Amino acid sequence: MQKQKLLLYGTQMKSLVDTLSNNSAEENAALVLRMESEYKRLLSEQSFANTMLARHLKKSILPAVAAYKMLLAAGKTKEQAFEAVRASVLSDSEKQKRAFQKIGTLPFGFSLMRLMTPLSLKTTFGPSGWDFTWKQNDRRALKWDCSRCFYADIFTQHKVSELTAIFCESDDVVYGSIPTIRWARTRTIGNGDDICDFVFYNERTKNTRIENKRGENKGKKAGNHV
């Protein structure tokens, strides 16, 4: 089997395909082929009239559905199937993580984020799949809420809503270690909340540093009373 020819190899399930293909067991090779077949079936049943949504469906959502369902059909527990899909998605997220880490090292990194983020929300996560409400966009912070998520909607349609949490976690991988920019989301639809509250703080601003220092001091004082 030439894994590079598989459609799944160009998706966020690449790492999972690699893992299974590198194992010489015949049942793993057969499992990969069943995943590929299921992915093609899902593609054949899906409309791709919206180009933006099609990218998410082809690269992320439908590959995860196909892999997860075929792992379950092969006798894996829900926990095992979930972890296999999760590991593949998070592995794929490392590339974006490195790109955002580079942005954080730039002296104008947060200013660049302020320009990039609204544009990305319009062109990559548009209103046909997501509902966003902006809260703040200034030199101190970027804040917006998401009350509708295309990933959550499609995973729910396929009765695998639990997979949504994986893609919420992938945000933590991508944004969680940007130098000088603090990722501070506390709620996600994938984990049962009504919204995802997206927050980035500019750690270079004076006010943000003061707020962080106050928080540290409060923590120390509380610790002294324990």
Backbone as CSV, one residue per row, in Angstrom:
resi,resn,N_x,N_y,N_z,CA_x,CA_y,CA_z,C_x,C_y,C_z
1,MET,0.839,-1.198,0.000,0.000,0.000,0.000,0.872,1.246,0.000
2,GLN,0.661,2.125,-0.954,1.398,3.381,-1.022,0.568,4.461,-0.340
3,LYS,0.936,4.742,0.917,0.120,5.651,1.720,0.046,7.055,1.114
4,GLN,1.098,7.462,0.385,1.107,8.800,-0.204,-0.002,8.998,-1.222
5,LYS,-0.534,7.910,-1.772,-1.605,8.001,-2.758,-2.985,8.069,-2.118
6,LEU,-3.041,7.844,-0.818,-4.318,7.891,-0.124,-4.779,9.338,0.038
7,LEU,-6.069,9.586,-0.130,-6.608,10.921,0.092,-6.410,11.353,1.542
8,LEU,-6.516,10.412,2.453,-6.361,10.722,3.867,-4.968,11.241,4.205
9,TYR,-3.996,10.905,3.369,-2.626,11.316,3.656,-2.441,12.828,3.515
10,GLY,-3.369,13.479,2.842,-3.312,14.931,2.707,-4.197,15.647,3.703
11,THR,-4.582,14.947,4.777,-5.486,15.517,5.779,-4.831,15.496,7.159
12,GLN,-5.601,15.894,8.144,-5.082,15.881,9.511,-4.995,14.467,10.095
13,MET,-5.372,13.482,9.325,-5.194,12.090,9.741,-3.892,11.491,9.213
14,LYS,-3.016,12.312,8.669,-1.737,11.837,8.127,-0.918,11.082,9.167
15,SER,-0.815,11.644,10.365,-0.026,11.009,11.407,-0.592,9.644,11.789
16,LEU,-1.908,9.549,11.835,-2.545,8.267,12.147,-2.289,7.257,11.045
17,VAL,-2.388,7.688,9.801,-2.099,6.804,8.665,-0.649,6.326,8.736
18,ASP,0.261,7.233,9.063,1.673,6.861,9.206,1.849,5.798,10.283
19,THR,1.224,6.018,11.420,1.361,5.093,12.546,0.864,3.698,12.181
20,LEU,-0.298,3.643,11.558,-0.868,2.346,11.192,-0.093,1.697,10.048
21,SER,0.356,2.499,9.095,1.067,1.960,7.933,2.454,1.449,8.300
22,ASN,3.065,2.066,9.306,4.400,1.650,9.714,4.388,0.373,10.532
23,ASN,3.204,-0.025,10.952,3.046,-1.302,11.646,2.787,-2.380,10.599
24,SER,3.551,-3.452,10.655,3.480,-4.469,9.601,2.248,-5.367,9.677
25,ALA,1.449,-5.215,10.740,0.276,-6.072,10.896,-0.706,-5.860,9.746
26,GLU,-1.167,-6.959,9.168,-2.079,-6.875,8.025,-3.390,-6.186,8.391
27,GLU,-3.839,-6.401,9.636,-5.114,-5.797,10.027,-5.032,-4.276,10.060
28,ASN,-3.848,-3.725,10.334,-3.696,-2.274,10.324,-3.751,-1.720,8.910
29,ALA,-3.135,-2.427,7.971,-3.196,-2.003,6.571,-4.638,-2.041,6.074
30,ALA,-5.353,-3.074,6.478,-6.761,-3.201,6.079,-7.596,-2.095,6.713
31,LEU,-7.254,-1.735,7.959,-7.975,-0.671,8.648,-7.783,0.664,7.942
32,VAL,-6.568,0.945,7.506,-6.297,2.186,6.768,-7.138,2.244,5.502
33,LEU,-7.233,1.133,4.805,-8.022,1.097,3.569,-9.505,1.303,3.847
34,ARG,-9.983,0.779,4.964,-11.388,0.983,5.330,-11.636,2.448,5.695
35,MET,-10.669,3.064,6.369,-10.784,4.493,6.669,-10.848,5.310,5.380
36,GLU,-9.982,4.956,4.443,-9.949,5.654,3.160,-11.274,5.494,2.421
37,SER,-11.809,4.295,2.443,-13.084,4.032,1.772,-14.222,4.820,2.420
38,GLU,-14.217,4.863,3.744,-15.254,5.618,4.456,-15.117,7.113,4.188
39,TYR,-13.902,7.591,4.133,-13.668,9.006,3.832,-14.202,9.339,2.438
40,LYS,-13.930,8.501,1.465,-14.427,8.736,0.113,-15.952,8.707,0.076
41,ARG,-16.543,7.817,0.863,-18.005,7.745,0.919,-18.576,9.042,1.482
42,LEU,-17.971,9.536,2.549,-18.436,10.781,3.151,-18.280,11.953,2.181
43,LEU,-17.181,11.959,1.448,-16.973,13.006,0.448,-18.058,12.972,-0.626
44,SER,-18.427,11.775,-1.034,-19.418,11.626,-2.110,-20.802,12.094,-1.691
45,GLU,-21.053,12.106,-0.389,-22.374,12.486,0.116,-22.451,13.956,0.512
46,GLN,-21.324,14.646,0.437,-21.257,16.011,0.950,-21.274,17.037,-0.176
47,SER,-21.969,18.131,0.045,-21.930,19.250,-0.894,-20.729,20.137,-0.574
48,PHE,-20.040,20.580,-1.615,-18.881,21.449,-1.430,-19.087,22.773,-2.164
49,ALA,-20.330,23.240,-2.169,-20.653,24.486,-2.863,-19.930,25.673,-2.244
50,ASN,-19.740,25.625,-0.925,-19.038,26.697,-0.225,-17.556,26.326,-0.122
51,THR,-16.718,27.037,-0.838,-15.290,26.707,-0.905,-14.616,26.779,0.451
52,MET,-14.969,27.772,1.236,-14.352,27.928,2.556,-14.680,26.743,3.459
53,LEU,-15.953,26.375,3.514,-16.359,25.251,4.354,-15.808,23.936,3.819
54,ALA,-15.655,23.854,2.502,-15.124,22.634,1.887,-13.725,22.315,2.382
55,ARG,-12.909,23.355,2.589,-11.546,23.133,3.078,-11.556,22.473,4.451
56,HIS,-12.431,22.919,5.317,-12.531,22.330,6.656,-13.065,20.898,6.596
57,LEU,-14.044,20.693,5.730,-14.622,19.356,5.596,-13.598,18.356,5.084
58,LYS,-12.859,18.740,4.051,-11.933,17.815,3.403,-10.679,17.544,4.215
59,LYS,-10.149,18.574,4.851,-8.872,18.414,5.553,-9.024,17.941,6.997
60,SER,-10.113,18.332,7.644,-10.208,18.113,9.090,-11.421,17.294,9.533
61,ILE,-12.621,17.764,9.194,-13.826,17.198,9.792,-14.123,15.786,9.302
62,LEU,-14.284,15.605,7.991,-14.645,14.293,7.457,-13.547,13.249,7.650
63,PRO,-12.263,13.597,7.525,-11.222,12.605,7.828,-11.309,12.108,9.273
64,ALA,-11.588,13.021,10.211,-11.704,12.625,11.616,-12.901,11.702,11.825
65,VAL,-14.025,12.029,11.179,-15.222,11.184,11.287,-14.934,9.788,10.745
66,ALA,-14.326,9.719,9.575,-14.035,8.430,8.938,-13.099,7.592,9.798
67,ALA,-12.027,8.197,10.272,-11.054,7.458,11.084,-11.678,6.978,12.387
68,TYR,-12.390,7.847,13.050,-13.001,7.512,14.341,-14.001,6.370,14.205
69,LYS,-14.879,6.472,13.222,-15.903,5.436,13.053,-15.304,4.096,12.656
70,MET,-14.280,4.106,11.832,-13.662,2.848,11.426,-12.832,2.233,12.546
71,LEU,-12.250,3.051,13.396,-11.547,2.529,14.572,-12.534,1.852,15.515
72,LEU,-13.697,2.466,15.696,-14.734,1.859,16.533,-15.234,0.552,15.914
73,ALA,-15.431,0.566,14.603,-15.898,-0.641,13.911,-14.879,-1.773,13.998
74,ALA,-13.605,-1.405,14.153,-12.535,-2.406,14.247,-12.392,-2.965,15.660
75,GLY,-13.219,-2.494,16.577,-13.189,-3.029,17.930,-12.477,-2.171,18.951
76,LYS,-12.010,-0.980,18.548,-11.374,-0.084,19.501,-12.428,0.510,20.429
77,THR,-12.042,0.788,21.658,-12.956,1.464,22.572,-13.093,2.921,22.152
78,LYS,-14.090,3.603,22.681,-14.260,5.021,22.367,-13.037,5.818,22.799
79,GLU,-12.490,5.445,23.953,-11.308,6.148,24.449,-10.114,5.937,23.523
80,GLN,-9.918,4.722,23.052,-8.801,4.428,22.149,-8.963,5.133,20.806
81,ALA,-10.176,5.091,20.268,-10.432,5.738,18.976,-10.273,7.249,19.091
82,PHE,-10.789,7.810,20.176,-10.692,9.250,20.405,-9.234,9.670,20.500
83,GLU,-8.445,8.923,21.264,-7.044,9.279,21.471,-6.248,9.173,20.171
84,ALA,-6.575,8.194,19.336,-5.872,8.033,18.058,-6.127,9.230,17.147
85,VAL,-7.374,9.662,17.067,-7.720,10.836,16.249,-7.118,12.096,16.860
86,ARG,-7.211,12.211,18.168,-6.658,13.379,18.870,-5.161,13.514,18.615
87,ALA,-4.427,12.427,18.747,-2.974,12.479,18.559,-2.612,12.932,17.154
88,SER,-3.379,12.506,16.170,-3.097,12.874,14.786,-3.373,14.356,14.546
89,VAL,-4.484,14.848,15.074,-4.832,16.263,14.899,-3.805,17.154,15.590
90,LEU,-3.437,16.805,16.809,-2.494,17.640,17.553,-1.110,17.601,16.922
91,SER,-0.737,16.478,16.361,0.544,16.395,15.652,0.545,17.334,14.452
92,ASP,-0.554,17.358,13.729,-0.670,18.236,12.567,-0.647,19.710,12.969
93,SER,-1.107,20.012,14.182,-1.178,21.400,14.650,0.188,21.993,14.953
94,GLU,1.207,21.153,15.074,2.543,21.640,15.424,3.097,22.615,14.387
95,LYS,2.734,22.425,13.121,3.235,23.324,12.069,2.723,24.746,12.288
96,GLN,1.446,24.873,12.563,0.878,26.195,12.834,1.448,26.784,14.120
97,LYS,1.670,25.929,15.102,2.242,26.387,16.370,3.572,27.096,16.132
98,ARG,4.424,26.486,15.336,5.734,27.085,15.068,5.609,28.420,14.332
99,ALA,4.638,28.515,13.431,4.433,29.761,12.690,4.011,30.890,13.627
100,PHE,3.107,30.597,14.560,2.657,31.632,15.492,3.736,31.981,16.511
101,GLN,4.569,31.019,16.857,5.686,31.322,17.756,6.632,32.333,17.114
102,LYS,6.830,32.216,15.807,7.681,33.183,15.097,7.066,34.573,15.120
103,ILE,5.748,34.628,14.956,5.058,35.926,15.002,5.293,36.595,16.354
104,GLY,5.252,35.804,17.421,5.420,36.339,18.763,6.793,36.924,19.030
105,THR,7.783,36.525,18.256,9.142,37.056,18.449,9.348,38.392,17.740
106,LEU,8.425,38.738,16.851,8.564,39.991,16.107,8.204,41.178,16.994
107,PRO,8.890,42.294,16.851,8.572,43.475,17.672,7.161,44.008,17.414
108,PHE,6.648,43.717,16.244,5.289,44.147,15.879,4.331,42.956,15.832
109,GLY,4.674,41.905,16.575,3.893,40.667,16.520,2.430,40.847,16.857
110,PHE,2.121,41.572,17.936,0.718,41.734,18.324,-0.032,42.613,17.329
111,SER,0.640,43.609,16.800,0.006,44.447,15.768,-0.339,43.611,14.545
112,LEU,0.547,42.684,14.223,0.288,41.783,13.099,-0.904,40.885,13.399
113,MET,-0.999,40.395,14.633,-2.138,39.572,15.043,-3.443,40.355,14.935
114,ARG,-3.383,41.641,15.275,-4.585,42.461,15.204,-5.073,42.627,13.765
115,LEU,-4.160,42.606,12.822,-4.525,42.700,11.410,-4.968,41.346,10.859
116,MET,-4.217,40.302,11.219,-4.461,38.969,10.678,-5.773,38.367,11.158
117,THR,-6.061,38.517,12.441,-7.171,37.788,13.044,-8.530,38.152,12.445
118,PRO,-8.907,39.434,12.363,-10.208,39.749,11.752,-10.298,39.275,10.303
119,LEU,-9.194,39.377,9.564,-9.193,38.919,8.175,-9.392,37.415,8.109
120,SER,-8.723,36.671,9.001,-8.856,35.213,9.033,-10.274,34.795,9.375
121,LEU,-10.887,35.502,10.310,-12.254,35.155,10.705,-13.234,35.352,9.551
122,LYS,-12.939,36.317,8.686,-13.815,36.560,7.540,-13.589,35.552,6.412
123,THR,-12.327,35.223,6.152,-12.003,34.419,4.970,-11.878,32.924,5.238
124,THR,-11.520,32.560,6.469,-11.310,31.149,6.790,-12.378,30.594,7.709
125,PHE,-12.957,31.458,8.548,-13.999,31.034,9.492,-15.183,31.983,9.362
126,GLY,-15.745,32.031,8.161,-16.765,33.023,7.851,-18.136,32.737,8.427
127,PRO,-19.075,33.672,8.235,-20.415,33.577,8.817,-21.256,32.416,8.298
128,SER,-20.831,31.786,7.218,-21.571,30.607,6.752,-21.357,29.409,7.673
129,GLY,-20.334,29.489,8.535,-20.079,28.371,9.452,-19.936,28.755,10.909
130,TRP,-19.659,30.035,11.166,-19.406,30.483,12.533,-20.115,31.799,12.813
131,ASP,-20.489,32.015,14.067,-21.020,33.300,14.518,-20.057,33.879,15.553
132,PHE,-19.500,35.047,15.243,-18.551,35.702,16.127,-19.084,37.049,16.595
133,THR,-18.746,37.408,17.826,-19.054,38.725,18.372,-17.770,39.314,18.937
134,TRP,-17.324,40.418,18.349,-16.083,41.036,18.799,-16.295,41.760,20.120
135,LYS,-15.329,41.607,21.037,-15.363,42.249,22.349,-14.290,43.321,22.482
136,GLN,-13.128,43.063,21.894,-12.018,44.002,22.049,-10.974,43.760,20.967
137,ASN,-10.449,44.848,20.412,-9.328,44.770,19.468,-8.533,46.059,19.604
138,ASP,-7.583,46.050,20.527,-6.723,47.208,20.725,-5.320,46.729,21.069
139,ARG,-4.459,47.631,21.469,-3.063,47.263,21.697,-2.879,46.346,22.903
140,ARG,-3.898,46.248,23.756,-3.795,45.408,24.947,-4.298,43.991,24.733
141,ALA,-5.375,43.844,23.947,-5.985,42.514,23.841,-6.824,42.353,22.583
142,LEU,-6.968,41.104,22.193,-7.914,40.673,21.168,-8.902,39.734,21.847
143,LYS,-10.198,40.073,21.775,-11.217,39.238,22.415,-12.441,39.129,21.517
144,TRP,-12.932,37.920,21.340,-14.187,37.719,20.635,-14.813,36.408,21.079
145,ASP,-16.127,36.333,20.982,-16.858,35.122,21.352,-17.364,34.424,20.105
146,CYS,-17.392,33.109,20.160,-17.966,32.290,19.090,-19.166,31.552,19.662
147,SER,-20.340,31.785,19.086,-21.559,31.146,19.593,-22.076,30.041,18.674
148,ARG,-21.485,29.920,17.487,-21.845,28.824,16.566,-20.589,28.362,15.857
149,CYS,-20.377,27.029,15.851,-19.154,26.463,15.289,-19.490,25.383,14.265
150,PHE,-18.958,25.524,13.075,-19.201,24.571,11.989,-18.742,23.167,12.362
151,TYR,-17.615,23.061,13.048,-17.109,21.755,13.460,-18.104,21.062,14.390
152,ALA,-18.576,21.803,15.382,-19.539,21.231,16.326,-20.816,20.800,15.606
153,ASP,-21.271,21.613,14.656,-22.505,21.296,13.930,-22.374,20.008,13.115
154,ILE,-21.261,19.868,12.380,-21.092,18.698,11.517,-20.807,17.441,12.337
155,PHE,-19.997,17.564,13.362,-19.741,16.391,14.200,-21.028,15.911,14.868
156,THR,-21.875,16.848,15.269,-23.163,16.484,15.864,-24.043,15.780,14.837
157,GLN,-24.041,16.261,13.591,-24.810,15.599,12.532,-24.376,14.147,12.340
158,HIS,-23.085,13.902,12.485,-22.557,12.550,12.310,-22.547,11.749,13.608
159,LYS,-23.163,12.316,14.648,-23.296,11.640,15.944,-21.948,11.325,16.593
160,VAL,-21.002,12.209,16.370,-19.687,12.075,17.017,-19.293,13.445,17.591
161,SER,-20.206,14.066,18.314,-19.972,15.421,18.825,-18.754,15.494,19.732
162,GLU,-18.363,14.357,20.314,-17.205,14.353,21.209,-15.910,14.761,20.506
163,LEU,-15.878,14.620,19.177,-14.665,14.974,18.437,-14.410,16.479,18.409
164,THR,-15.436,17.276,18.650,-15.270,18.728,18.621,-14.188,19.176,19.599
165,ALA,-14.137,18.546,20.762,-13.177,18.937,21.800,-11.735,18.809,21.321
166,ILE,-11.482,17.872,20.417,-10.123,17.692,19.886,-9.664,18.946,19.159
167,PHE,-10.549,19.524,18.372,-10.176,20.687,17.575,-10.122,21.954,18.426
168,CYS,-10.878,21.968,19.527,-10.704,23.047,20.497,-9.312,22.940,21.120
169,GLU,-8.909,21.724,21.455,-7.590,21.522,22.055,-6.467,21.871,21.076
170,SER,-6.713,21.660,19.799,-5.683,22.003,18.816,-5.399,23.508,18.820
171,ASP,-6.403,24.325,19.160,-6.172,25.763,19.321,-5.172,26.016,20.452
172,ASP,-5.296,25.246,21.529,-4.379,25.406,22.655,-2.945,25.093,22.238
173,VAL,-2.793,24.090,21.370,-1.463,23.746,20.873,-0.918,24.876,20.008
174,VAL,-1.743,25.381,19.111,-1.296,26.402,18.158,-0.980,27.725,18.847
175,TYR,-1.836,28.142,19.780,-1.731,29.480,20.351,-1.159,29.526,21.765
176,GLY,-0.982,28.388,22.389,-0.659,28.362,23.813,0.762,28.720,24.198
177,SER,1.661,28.848,23.243,3.057,29.140,23.597,3.668,30.186,22.666
178,ILE,2.896,31.241,22.388,3.391,32.341,21.554,4.165,33.310,22.437
179,PRO,5.432,33.551,22.165,6.193,34.513,22.970,5.538,35.896,22.933
180,THR,5.411,36.521,24.080,4.890,37.888,24.272,3.376,38.007,24.051
181,ILE,2.713,36.905,23.684,1.257,36.940,23.486,0.637,35.812,24.300
182,ARG,-0.256,36.161,25.215,-0.832,35.159,26.118,-2.209,34.716,25.631
183,TRP,-2.358,33.431,25.459,-3.615,32.798,25.056,-4.412,32.518,26.323
184,ALA,-5.663,33.011,26.405,-6.393,32.941,27.667,-7.849,32.519,27.501
185,ARG,-8.122,31.639,26.550,-9.504,31.159,26.404,-9.870,30.263,27.590
186,THR,-11.078,30.422,28.106,-11.512,29.634,29.268,-12.734,28.763,28.985
187,ARG,-13.439,29.033,27.893,-14.658,28.262,27.591,-14.641,27.805,26.129
188,THR,-15.163,26.610,25.888,-15.258,26.096,24.514,-16.563,25.341,24.323
189,ILE,-17.123,25.462,23.143,-18.333,24.730,22.785,-18.060,23.227,22.812
190,GLY,-16.845,22.834,22.388,-16.492,21.425,22.354,-16.473,20.757,23.709
191,ASN,-16.329,21.548,24.770,-16.328,20.998,26.126,-17.619,21.313,26.874
192,GLY,-18.659,21.657,26.116,-19.980,21.804,26.709,-20.407,23.211,27.065
193,ASP,-19.559,24.211,26.814,-19.950,25.591,27.107,-20.812,26.156,25.981
194,ASP,-21.502,27.257,26.266,-22.389,27.847,25.251,-21.617,28.654,24.222
195,ILE,-20.403,29.070,24.574,-19.568,29.823,23.638,-18.111,29.404,23.778
196,CYS,-17.318,29.811,22.789,-15.861,29.803,22.922,-15.449,31.257,23.097
197,ASP,-14.742,31.562,24.185,-14.339,32.948,24.444,-12.855,33.111,24.088
198,PHE,-12.603,33.536,22.882,-11.241,33.684,22.381,-10.598,34.938,22.980
199,VAL,-9.390,34.770,23.523,-8.688,35.892,24.149,-7.183,35.779,23.896
200,PHE,-6.592,36.864,23.409,-5.145,37.009,23.319,-4.758,38.297,24.040
201,TYR,-3.775,38.222,24.929,-3.275,39.423,25.602,-1.887,39.766,25.077
202,ASN,-1.660,41.047,24.882,-0.347,41.535,24.479,0.512,41.690,25.734
203,GLU,1.452,40.811,25.936,2.275,40.831,27.143,3.292,41.971,27.139
204,ARG,3.421,42.661,26.038,4.378,43.773,25.972,3.801,45.079,26.496
205,THR,2.488,45.150,26.664,1.886,46.397,27.124,2.030,46.530,28.631
206,LYS,2.164,47.753,29.094,2.375,48.014,30.513,1.202,47.538,31.351
207,ASN,-0.024,47.829,30.912,-1.209,47.463,31.682,-1.312,45.960,31.886
208,THR,-0.976,45.208,30.836,-1.055,43.755,30.940,-0.041,43.237,31.945
209,ARG,1.174,43.806,31.928,2.205,43.367,32.868,1.803,43.685,34.302
210,ILE,1.167,44.840,34.502,0.720,45.223,35.845,-0.366,44.270,36.336
211,GLU,-1.324,43.944,35.434,-2.394,43.019,35.799,-1.834,41.657,36.170
212,ASN,-0.863,41.193,35.395,-0.252,39.898,35.694,0.467,39.935,37.042
213,LYS,1.169,41.065,37.329,1.890,41.198,38.584,0.933,41.209,39.754
214,ARG,-0.192,41.922,39.605,-1.199,41.953,40.660,-1.735,40.560,40.940
215,GLY,-1.952,39.808,39.860,-2.445,38.447,40.025,-1.450,37.573,40.768
216,GLU,-0.169,37.750,40.458,0.868,36.979,41.139,0.928,37.347,42.621
217,ASN,0.828,38.648,42.929,0.886,39.101,44.315,-0.301,38.597,45.129
218,LYS,-1.486,38.597,44.505,-2.668,38.069,45.191,-2.478,36.607,45.522
219,GLY,-1.873,35.887,44.570,-1.631,34.466,44.789,-0.677,34.235,45.943
220,LYS,0.361,35.093,46.038,1.343,34.959,47.122,0.703,35.265,48.468
221,LYS,-0.137,36.332,48.527,-0.801,36.691,49.772,-1.748,35.597,50.232
222,ALA,-2.471,35.025,49.277,-3.398,33.932,49.626,-2.612,32.745,50.165
223,GLY,-1.451,32.497,49.556,-0.637,31.384,49.999,-0.113,31.579,51.414
224,ASN,0.129,32.857,51.797,0.630,33.139,53.129,-0.389,32.865,54.220
225,HIS,-1.663,32.842,53.827,-2.733,32.627,54.820,-3.154,31.161,54.903
226,VAL,-2.564,30.320,54.059,-2.947,28.899,54.082,-2.371,28.236,55.325
